[in-house]
């Protein structure tokens, strides 16, 4: 039941163009609360963590209401933080079987989005210039879809290693093709690094040739997209972000969308620094950024030792989290959920059968 509720939250977020509207955010929160109740995933004791979390939520709401007023942007980040916390809480308490169901569900979501993306690209290529044809599927963002497919592809590669068979291999090829269709450079660079690591740690000429072919295709797309742009926007955005943080270092500017200066004439207008750490500093100041880091450190300290040992899950989580350093993807509700779920799977060990029986006996009195 818990896994189905979690997957329902992801499906809703993906199907609603990333789940960035207020209605969609509230639906996802409601499904996660239902998953918490169904899985009896009550918060662990840890006064310092919950005081820090409450302080962070109060800071986000106070800065938003004070500097921006009551708008969707005022509540978007607090709700995303709540979604991340609830997801980690529920996933961290799941058993082995429930975790497997969740991982397979993620792979199915990745495969479905891949099929939609490839159909979308085929239709777009017949009517648009090749340079403008980028697949986004239901997420509505090629970059968001790209990093989602990196995470689900790693899970699929994990299935290939654990169980083998032709079906996981076919699913991996499908997602890899769709990843190329997104044209997301951040996603392709991360995927290329993972492919290099895979070739270095696995023997077999068939796997090696397949990985080399994928690496070559990814490099080609990255070079093509970079050459087609007049200038690179991200360094300009990061420099302006640092200047804006220096102007209001403590409180920040608030979460109201404020456009960055275009890097060159004709450049697209963006309100995000394409670096989540810098964006937090711009919106909520260094104090808000520091509170968020304190919450993450305290949350990590509450995780029972030893930490999770599944390298595949750790790589999948790391891929999504790293994407936030060069893109806006972690602001997409579906990606917030996915990154949090993968991080919880990667850092915690599943409940054993003994733990399950003990929990049931305690609940039975």
C-alpha positions in Angstrom: 0.0 0.0 0.0 2.8 2.4 0.9 4.7 2.0 -2.3 1.5 2.5 -4.4 0.7 5.7 -2.6 4.3 7.0 -3.2 4.1 6.0 -6.8 0.7 7.7 -7.1 2.3 10.9 -5.8 5.0 10.7 -8.4 2.6 9.8 -11.2 0.4 12.8 -10.4 3.4 15.1 -10.3 4.7 13.9 -13.6 1.4 13.9 -15.4 0.6 17.5 -14.3 3.6 19.0 -16.1 6.0 18.4 -13.2 3.5 19.1 -10.5 4.4 22.8 -10.0 0.9 24.2 -9.5 -0.6 24.7 -6.0 -3.3 22.1 -6.5 -0.7 19.5 -7.6 1.6 20.4 -4.7 -1.2 19.8 -2.3 -2.3 16.6 -3.9 1.3 15.2 -3.6 1.5 16.3 0.0 -1.8 14.6 0.7 -0.7 11.3 -0.9 2.5 11.4 1.1 0.7 12.0 4.4 -1.5 9.0 3.5 1.6 6.9 2.8 3.1 7.9 6.1 -0.1 6.8 7.9 -0.4 3.6 5.9 3.3 2.7 6.6 3.2 3.9 10.2 6.3 6.0 9.4 6.2 8.2 12.4 9.1 10.7 12.9 12.0 9.4 15.0 13.0 11.2 18.2 15.5 13.9 17.6 14.6 17.3 19.1 17.5 19.1 17.4 16.4 18.0 14.0 12.7 19.0 14.4 13.6 22.3 16.0 15.9 23.1 13.0 13.2 21.9 10.6 10.6 24.1 12.2 12.9 27.0 12.2 13.6 26.5 8.5 9.9 26.3 7.6 9.2 29.4 9.6 12.1 31.3 7.9 10.9 30.3 4.5 7.3 31.4 5.2 8.3 34.6 7.0 10.7 35.8 4.2 8.1 34.9 1.6 5.2 36.7 3.3 7.3 39.7 4.3 9.2 40.4 1.1 6.8 38.9 -1.5 3.3 38.7 0.0 1.0 35.7 -0.2 1.5 34.2 -3.7 2.2 30.7 -5.1 5.9 31.4 -4.9 5.6 32.1 -1.1 4.4 28.6 -0.4 6.1 26.7 -3.2 9.4 26.2 -1.5 8.0 25.3 2.0 5.8 22.7 0.3 8.7 21.3 -1.6 10.7 21.0 1.6 7.7 19.3 3.2 7.4 16.9 0.3 11.1 16.0 0.5 10.9 15.5 4.3 7.8 13.3 4.1 9.3 11.2 1.2 12.5 10.6 3.1 10.5 9.7 6.2 8.3 7.1 4.5 10.9 5.6 2.3 13.4 5.2 5.1 10.9 3.0 7.0 10.1 0.7 4.1 10.8 -3.1 4.0 12.9 -4.9 1.3 9.8 -5.9 -0.7 8.3 -2.5 -0.6 11.5 -0.9 -1.7 11.8 -3.3 -4.7 8.2 -2.4 -5.7 9.1 1.3 -5.5 12.3 0.9 -7.6 10.4 -1.1 -10.3 7.6 1.5 -10.3 10.2 4.2 -10.9 11.6 2.2 -13.8 8.1 1.8 -15.3 7.6 5.6 -15.0 10.9 6.1 -16.8 10.0 3.7 -19.6 6.6 5.3 -20.1 8.0 8.8 -20.3 10.7 7.5 -22.7 8.1 6.2 -25.1 6.2 9.5 -24.9 9.4 11.4 -25.5 10.4 9.4 -28.5 7.0 9.8 -30.1 7.1 13.5 -29.3 10.5 13.9 -30.9 9.4 12.0 -34.0 6.4 14.3 -34.5 8.4 17.4 -33.7 11.3 16.6 -36.1 8.9 16.6 -39.0 7.7 20.1 -38.3 10.5 21.9 -36.5 14.2 22.6 -37.1 16.4 19.9 -35.7 18.0 22.3 -33.2 14.7 23.1 -31.6 13.3 19.5 -31.4 13.9 18.4 -27.8 11.7 15.9 -26.1 10.1 16.8 -22.8 7.2 14.2 -22.4 4.7 14.9 -19.7 7.2 16.8 -17.5 7.2 19.7 -19.8 11.0 20.2 -19.3 13.7 18.5 -21.4 16.2 19.1 -18.7 13.9 17.7 -16.0 13.1 14.7 -18.1 16.7 14.1 -18.9 17.8 13.9 -15.2 14.8 11.8 -14.3 15.8 9.3 -17.0 19.4 9.2 -15.7 18.1 8.2 -12.3 15.6 5.6 -13.6 18.3 4.2 -16.0 20.7 3.6 -13.1 17.9 1.7 -11.4 17.4 -0.3 -14.6 21.1 -1.1 -14.8 20.8 -2.3 -11.2 18.1 -4.7 -12.3 20.3 -5.9 -15.2 23.1 -6.6 -12.7 20.8 -8.3 -10.1 18.5 -10.3 -12.2 19.7 -10.2 -15.8 17.3 -10.9 -18.7 16.4 -9.2 -21.9 13.6 -7.1 -20.6 15.7 -4.8 -18.3 18.3 -4.5 -21.1 15.5 -3.4 -23.5 14.2 -0.9 -20.9 17.7 0.5 -20.5 18.1 1.0 -24.2 14.7 2.7 -24.4 15.5 5.1 -21.6 19.0 5.8 -23.1 17.5 6.7 -26.5 15.0 9.0 -24.8 17.8 10.6 -22.8 19.6 11.5 -26.0 16.3 12.9 -27.3 16.1 15.4 -24.4 19.3 17.0 -25.5 20.0 17.9 -21.8 23.7 18.5 -21.5 23.7 18.2 -17.7 22.0 14.9 -17.9 24.2 13.6 -20.7 27.4 14.7 -18.9 26.4 12.9 -15.7 25.3 9.8 -17.8 28.6 9.8 -19.6 30.6 9.8 -16.3 28.5 6.9 -15.1 29.1 5.0 -18.3 32.9 5.5 -18.0 32.7 4.1 -14.5 30.6 1.2 -15.6 33.1 0.2 -18.3 36.0 0.6 -15.9 34.3 -1.8 -13.3 32.6 -4.4 -15.5 34.1 -6.9 -17.9 32.6 -8.1 -21.1 33.1 -6.8 -24.6 29.4 -6.6 -25.4 28.7 -4.3 -22.5 31.8 -2.4 -23.2 30.8 -1.8 -26.9 27.3 -0.7 -25.9 28.6 1.7 -23.2 31.1 3.2 -25.7 28.4 3.7 -28.3 26.2 5.4 -25.7 29.1 7.6 -24.6 29.9 8.6 -28.2 26.3 9.5 -28.8 26.1 11.6 -25.6 29.3 13.5 -26.5 28.0 14.2 -30.0 24.7 15.7 -28.7 26.6 17.8 -26.1 29.0 19.2 -28.6 26.2 19.9 -31.1 24.0 21.7 -28.5 27.0 23.7 -27.2 28.1 24.7 -30.7 24.6 25.8 -31.6 24.5 28.4 -28.8 25.9 31.9 -29.2 27.3 32.1 -25.7 27.1 30.1 -22.4 24.5 31.6 -20.0 25.3 29.7 -16.8 28.5 31.5 -15.8 26.8 34.8 -16.3 23.9 33.7 -14.1 26.2 32.5 -11.4 28.1 35.8 -11.3 24.9 37.8 -11.1 23.6 35.6 -8.4 26.7 36.2 -6.3 26.3 40.0 -6.8 22.6 39.8 -5.7 23.5 37.7 -2.6 26.2 40.3 -1.7 23.5 43.1 -1.9 21.2 41.3 0.5 23.3 38.7 2.2 21.2 37.9 5.3 17.5 38.1 4.3 17.7 37.6 0.6 15.3 39.1 -2.0 12.4 36.8 -1.2 10.9 34.1 -3.5 9.2 36.5 -6.0 10.4 35.7 -9.5 13.1 38.3 -10.5 14.5 38.0 -14.0 18.3 37.8 -14.4 19.9 40.1 -16.9 20.2 38.3 -20.3 23.7 37.1 -21.0 23.6 38.4 -24.6 21.0 40.0 -26.9 18.3 37.5 -27.7 19.0 35.2 -24.8 16.1 33.6 -23.0 14.8 35.3 -19.8 15.2 33.2 -16.7 14.3 33.8 -13.0 16.5 30.9 -11.7 20.3 30.9 -11.3 20.6 27.3 -12.5 22.3 26.5 -9.3 20.1 25.6 -6.3 22.6 26.7 -3.7 23.0 30.1 -5.3 19.2 30.4 -5.8 18.6 29.7 -2.1 21.1 32.4 -1.2 19.4 34.9 -3.6 15.9 34.2 -2.3 16.3 33.4 1.4 19.8 34.8 2.2 22.8 33.1 3.7 20.8 32.5 6.9 18.1 30.5 5.1 20.8 28.6 3.2 22.6 27.8 6.4 19.4 26.6 8.1 18.8 24.2 5.2 22.3 22.8 5.4 21.9 22.3 9.2 18.7 20.4 8.7 20.4 18.1 6.1 23.3 17.5 8.4 21.1 16.7 11.4 18.9 14.5 9.3 21.9 12.5 8.1 23.0 12.1 11.7 19.7 10.5 12.6 20.1 7.8 10.0 20.9 4.4 11.7 24.4 3.1 11.1 25.6 1.5 8.9 24.5 3.6 6.0 23.0 2.0 2.9 25.6 0.0 0.9 23.8 -0.2 -2.5 26.1 1.6 -4.9 23.5 1.7 -7.7 21.0 3.6 -5.5 23.7 5.9 -4.3 24.7 6.8 -7.8 21.1 7.4 -8.8 20.5 9.7 -5.9 23.8 11.5 -6.5 23.0 12.1 -10.2 19.7 13.9 -9.3 21.2 15.9 -6.5 24.2 17.0 -8.6 21.9 18.3 -11.4 20.8 21.0 -9.0 24.2 22.6 -9.2 23.8 23.4 -12.9 20.0 23.5 -13.4 16.6 24.3 -11.9 15.4 20.7 -11.9 15.1 20.3 -8.2 12.3 23.0 -8.2 10.1 20.6 -10.2 7.9 18.7 -7.8 8.4 15.3 -9.6 12.2 15.7 -9.4 12.0 16.8 -5.7 10.1 13.6 -4.9 12.4 11.4 -7.0 15.7 12.9 -5.6 14.3 12.5 -2.0 13.2 8.9 -2.5 16.5 7.9 -4.1 18.4 9.6 -1.4 16.4 7.8 1.3 16.8 4.4 -0.5 20.6 5.0 -0.8 21.3 6.1 2.7 19.2 3.7 4.8 19.0 0.0 5.0 15.6 -1.7 4.6 13.6 -3.2 7.5 14.4 -6.8 8.0 11.7 -9.5 8.6 12.6 -9.4 12.3 12.0 -5.7 12.4 8.7 -6.1 10.7 7.5 -8.8 13.2 8.7 -6.7 16.1 6.8 -3.6 14.8 3.7 -5.7 14.4 3.9 -7.2 17.9 4.3 -3.7 19.4 1.3 -2.4 17.5 -0.7 -5.4 18.6 0.1 -4.6 22.2 
